[in-house]
Amino acid sequence: MPIRVEPERTFTQALADAGRPLAGMWVCSGSPLIAEICAGSGMDWLLIDAEHSPNGLESILAQLQAVHGYPVQAVVRPPFNDTVLLKQYLDLGVQNLLIPMVNSAEEARAAVAAVRYPPHGVRGVGSALARASRWNRIPDYLGRASETISVTVQIESEAAVAAVEQILAVDGVDAVFIGPSDLAASMGLLGEQEHPKVRAAVEHCLAAAQAAGKPAGVNAFNEATARAYLEAGASFVLVGADVAMLARGSETLAAKFVPQPDQDQESDGGARPSY
C-alpha cells in the first residue's frame, strides 16, 4: 500500500504563524550541498535563485531534496514570469515562488493564473507524473493544489512601485518583495540602493502592503538598512547570500595569511615567508 503524504506548509502560512519577521538568505551557488548547509543554519527561509544564478530544473530539484526535512522554508525564484516554466517548477515540487520583475496588476494576474489549474488558471495537468503530488500520493492533489502554493511577486521598478496597490489587490498574490537594486537602476540610480529616493520607494511599498493586509519583504544586506525596513513594517528580509559569504570569508582568510605584494617587497629581499 503506498504511503500517503501531506504537502509542507507554504511560505505564506509560515509568515502568518511566525508572529515575527522572517530572516532569510540567498542560495545562489547551484550546489545541493551548500543549500543543505544553509538549511541547517537556523535561518527561517532560503531563496533558491534561478534568475541570476546557475540553476536549472535538475539543480533546483536536487536542492529541494537536500533541504527537505530541515526547519526552513524554501522559496524559489525563476528567471522570469513564464507560464510554461512555472508549470515545470510546480511539477518539480516548488511550493513557494518569488516571481521577478512584476510591473503591473496584469503581470501579477498572469503569474497567479500560471499556478492554478483550470477553470481558475492555466496550469497544465500532469500530477500523476510529477513530484508536486508525490506521484498522486497526496490525496486530492488536483483539488487542493492552490492551497499548497504561495506566490510572492517582486516589485523592482518605478512602474511596479506606481502600481503596487493594484498589484497587491490581485487575488492570489500572497505577498510582495521589493528589490532595491533593480529599483535603483530603474530610477537612474544604478548601484545606489541606499539612496534616499530608493529607500522612500521601498517604504512606500511596505506601507501599501500593510494597508492591504499582505506581507511585504525586502532585500537588504546592510544590517542597519535591514533593521530600518523591519521597523517600517517588513514581514520578511533577505540579509545575505551563500556566494557572497564564501567570497568575503575566503578574502578575509587570504588577507590574514597571504602576504600582499607591498608586504612581499618589504620582507627580506622580497622572499615569501614560510609557514
C-alpha positions as CSV (number, residue, x, y, z in Angstrom):
1,M,0.0,0.0,0.0
2,P,1.5,3.4,-1.0
3,I,2.4,5.9,1.7
4,R,0.0,8.8,1.7
5,V,1.8,12.1,2.3
6,E,0.9,15.7,3.0
7,P,2.4,18.8,1.4
8,E,4.6,21.1,3.6
9,R,3.1,24.3,4.8
10,T,3.6,27.3,2.5
11,F,5.7,30.4,3.0
12,T,2.5,32.3,3.4
13,Q,1.4,30.0,6.2
14,A,4.8,30.3,7.8
15,L,4.6,34.1,7.7
16,A,1.2,34.0,9.3
17,D,2.2,31.6,12.0
18,A,5.6,33.2,12.9
19,G,4.4,36.2,15.0
20,R,7.7,38.0,13.9
21,P,9.5,38.9,10.7
22,L,11.3,36.0,9.0
23,A,15.0,36.3,8.1
24,G,16.4,34.5,5.1
25,M,19.4,34.2,2.8
26,W,20.0,33.7,-0.9
27,V,21.2,30.3,-2.1
28,C,22.9,31.1,-5.5
29,S,25.7,28.5,-5.8
30,G,23.6,25.9,-7.5
31,S,25.0,23.3,-5.0
32,P,22.7,21.0,-3.1
33,L,25.5,20.5,-0.5
34,I,25.7,24.3,0.2
35,A,21.9,24.5,0.2
36,E,21.8,21.8,2.9
37,I,24.5,23.6,4.9
38,C,22.4,26.8,4.7
39,A,19.2,24.9,5.6
40,G,20.8,23.9,8.9
41,S,22.0,27.4,9.8
42,G,18.9,28.5,11.8
43,M,17.7,30.9,9.1
44,D,13.9,31.0,8.6
45,W,13.9,30.8,4.9
46,L,16.1,30.3,1.8
47,L,15.7,31.8,-1.6
48,I,17.0,29.4,-4.3
49,D,17.6,31.7,-7.2
50,A,17.5,30.9,-10.9
51,E,17.3,34.4,-12.2
52,H,21.0,35.4,-11.7
53,S,22.4,32.0,-10.6
54,P,23.4,28.8,-12.4
55,N,20.3,26.9,-11.6
56,G,18.2,24.7,-14.0
57,L,15.4,22.3,-13.3
58,E,17.7,19.5,-12.2
59,S,19.7,21.5,-9.7
60,I,16.6,23.1,-8.3
61,L,15.1,19.6,-7.7
62,A,18.4,18.5,-6.0
63,Q,18.4,21.5,-3.7
64,L,14.7,21.0,-2.8
65,Q,15.5,17.4,-1.9
66,A,18.6,18.5,0.0
67,V,16.8,21.0,2.3
68,H,13.7,18.8,2.8
69,G,13.3,17.9,6.4
70,Y,15.1,20.9,7.8
71,P,13.0,23.5,9.6
72,V,13.4,26.1,6.9
73,Q,11.1,27.5,4.1
74,A,12.4,27.0,0.6
75,V,11.4,29.7,-1.8
76,V,12.4,29.5,-5.5
77,R,12.8,32.4,-7.9
78,P,12.5,31.6,-11.6
79,P,14.3,33.6,-14.2
80,F,11.1,35.3,-15.5
81,N,7.3,35.2,-15.3
82,D,6.6,32.5,-17.8
83,T,3.6,30.1,-17.8
84,V,5.5,27.1,-19.1
85,L,8.5,27.5,-16.9
86,L,6.3,28.0,-13.8
87,K,4.4,24.8,-14.7
88,Q,7.7,22.9,-14.7
89,Y,8.8,24.4,-11.4
90,L,5.5,23.5,-9.8
91,D,5.6,19.9,-11.1
92,L,9.1,19.6,-9.5
93,G,7.5,20.3,-6.2
94,V,8.3,24.0,-5.8
95,Q,5.6,25.3,-3.4
96,N,6.8,28.9,-2.9
97,L,7.5,31.1,-5.8
98,L,9.1,34.6,-6.0
99,I,8.3,36.0,-9.4
100,P,10.7,38.6,-10.6
101,M,10.0,41.8,-12.5
102,V,6.2,42.1,-12.0
103,N,5.4,45.6,-13.1
104,S,1.7,45.6,-13.3
105,A,-1.5,44.0,-12.0
106,E,-1.9,42.3,-15.4
107,E,1.5,40.6,-15.0
108,A,0.6,39.6,-11.4
109,R,-2.6,38.0,-12.6
110,A,-0.7,36.1,-15.2
111,A,1.6,34.7,-12.5
112,V,-1.4,33.6,-10.4
113,A,-3.1,32.0,-13.4
114,A,0.1,30.0,-14.1
115,V,-0.1,28.3,-10.7
116,R,-3.8,27.4,-10.8
117,Y,-5.5,24.6,-12.6
118,P,-8.5,25.4,-14.9
119,P,-11.0,26.9,-14.6
120,H,-9.2,29.2,-12.3
121,G,-6.0,29.3,-14.2
122,V,-3.9,27.8,-17.0
123,R,-1.6,25.4,-15.3
124,G,-1.2,22.2,-17.3
125,V,-2.3,19.0,-15.6
126,G,0.3,16.3,-15.1
127,S,0.1,15.5,-11.5
128,A,0.4,11.7,-12.0
129,L,3.8,12.3,-13.5
130,A,5.0,15.0,-11.0
131,R,6.8,15.2,-7.7
132,A,4.4,18.0,-6.7
133,S,1.7,15.5,-6.0
134,R,4.3,12.9,-4.9
135,W,3.0,11.0,-8.0
136,N,-0.6,11.1,-6.7
137,R,0.3,10.1,-3.2
138,I,-1.0,13.4,-1.8
139,P,-4.8,12.8,-1.5
140,D,-6.9,15.0,-3.8
141,Y,-3.9,17.0,-5.0
142,L,-5.7,18.4,-8.0
143,G,-8.5,19.8,-5.8
144,R,-6.0,21.1,-3.2
145,A,-3.1,22.3,-5.3
146,S,-3.7,26.0,-5.0
147,E,-3.7,25.6,-1.2
148,T,-0.1,24.2,-1.4
149,I,1.4,27.1,-3.3
150,S,2.3,30.6,-2.4
151,V,3.0,33.4,-4.9
152,T,5.2,36.4,-4.0
153,V,5.8,38.9,-6.7
154,Q,8.8,41.2,-6.9
155,I,8.5,45.0,-7.0
156,E,11.7,46.2,-8.6
157,S,10.9,49.1,-10.9
158,E,9.4,52.6,-10.8
159,A,6.4,51.2,-12.8
160,A,5.8,48.5,-10.2
161,V,6.1,51.0,-7.3
162,A,3.5,53.1,-9.0
163,A,1.2,50.1,-9.4
164,V,1.9,48.5,-6.1
165,E,-1.6,49.0,-4.7
166,Q,-3.2,47.4,-7.8
167,I,-0.7,44.5,-7.7
168,L,-1.4,43.9,-4.0
169,A,-5.1,43.8,-4.8
170,V,-4.7,40.9,-7.2
171,D,-6.4,37.7,-5.8
172,G,-3.8,35.1,-5.4
173,V,-0.8,37.4,-4.8
174,D,0.1,36.4,-1.3
175,A,3.0,38.8,-0.7
176,V,5.3,41.3,-2.4
177,F,9.1,41.5,-2.2
178,I,10.9,44.7,-3.0
179,G,14.3,44.5,-4.8
180,P,16.2,47.8,-4.2
181,S,19.0,47.1,-6.6
182,D,16.9,46.9,-9.8
183,L,14.6,49.5,-8.4
184,A,17.5,51.9,-8.0
185,A,18.6,51.2,-11.6
186,S,15.1,51.9,-12.9
187,M,15.3,55.3,-11.1
188,G,18.6,56.2,-12.7
189,L,20.5,55.4,-9.6
190,L,22.4,52.3,-10.6
191,G,24.2,50.8,-7.6
192,E,22.7,53.3,-5.2
193,Q,20.1,51.2,-3.4
194,E,20.8,53.2,-0.2
195,H,19.8,56.4,-1.9
196,P,17.0,58.3,0.0
197,K,14.7,58.2,-3.0
198,V,15.1,54.4,-3.3
199,R,14.5,53.9,0.4
200,A,11.5,56.1,0.3
201,A,10.1,54.0,-2.6
202,V,10.7,50.8,-0.6
203,E,9.0,52.2,2.5
204,H,6.0,53.3,0.3
205,C,5.6,49.7,-0.8
206,L,5.9,48.4,2.7
207,A,3.2,50.9,3.8
208,A,0.9,49.9,0.9
209,A,1.3,46.2,1.8
210,Q,0.4,46.9,5.4
211,A,-2.7,48.8,4.3
212,A,-3.7,45.9,2.0
213,G,-3.1,43.4,4.8
214,K,-0.5,41.4,2.9
215,P,3.1,40.6,3.9
216,A,6.0,42.5,2.2
217,G,9.6,41.7,2.2
218,V,12.8,43.3,1.1
219,N,16.4,42.6,0.2
220,A,18.9,44.3,2.5
221,F,22.4,43.0,3.1
222,N,23.3,46.1,5.1
223,E,22.3,45.3,8.7
224,A,21.2,48.8,9.6
225,T,19.1,49.1,6.5
226,A,17.5,45.7,7.1
227,R,16.6,46.7,10.6
228,A,15.2,50.0,9.4
229,Y,13.0,48.2,6.9
230,L,11.8,45.8,9.6
231,E,10.9,48.8,11.8
232,A,9.0,50.1,8.8
233,G,6.9,47.0,8.6
234,A,8.8,44.4,6.5
235,S,7.5,40.9,7.3
236,F,10.5,39.1,5.8
237,V,14.0,40.0,4.7
238,L,17.0,38.6,2.9
239,V,20.1,39.5,4.7
240,G,22.9,37.6,3.0
241,A,23.9,35.1,0.3
242,D,25.9,31.9,0.2
243,V,28.2,33.1,-2.6
244,A,28.8,36.5,-1.0
245,M,29.6,34.9,2.4
246,L,32.1,32.5,0.7
247,A,33.7,35.3,-1.3
248,R,34.1,37.6,1.6
249,G,35.1,34.9,4.0
250,S,37.8,33.5,1.7
251,E,39.1,37.0,1.1
252,T,39.4,37.5,4.8
253,L,41.4,34.3,5.1
254,A,43.7,35.3,2.3
255,A,44.2,38.8,3.8
256,K,45.3,37.1,7.1
257,F,47.7,34.5,5.7
258,V,48.8,35.5,2.2
259,P,51.2,38.5,2.0
260,Q,50.2,41.3,-0.3
261,P,52.6,42.5,-3.0
262,D,53.7,45.5,-1.0
263,Q,54.3,43.3,2.0
264,D,56.5,41.0,-0.1
265,Q,58.6,43.9,-1.1
266,E,59.2,44.9,2.5
267,S,60.3,41.4,3.6
268,D,63.9,40.3,3.3
269,G,64.8,40.5,-0.4
270,G,61.1,40.1,-1.3
271,A,61.3,36.4,-0.3
272,R,58.0,34.8,0.6
273,P,57.9,33.7,4.2
274,S,57.5,30.1,5.1
275,Y,54.7,28.8,7.3
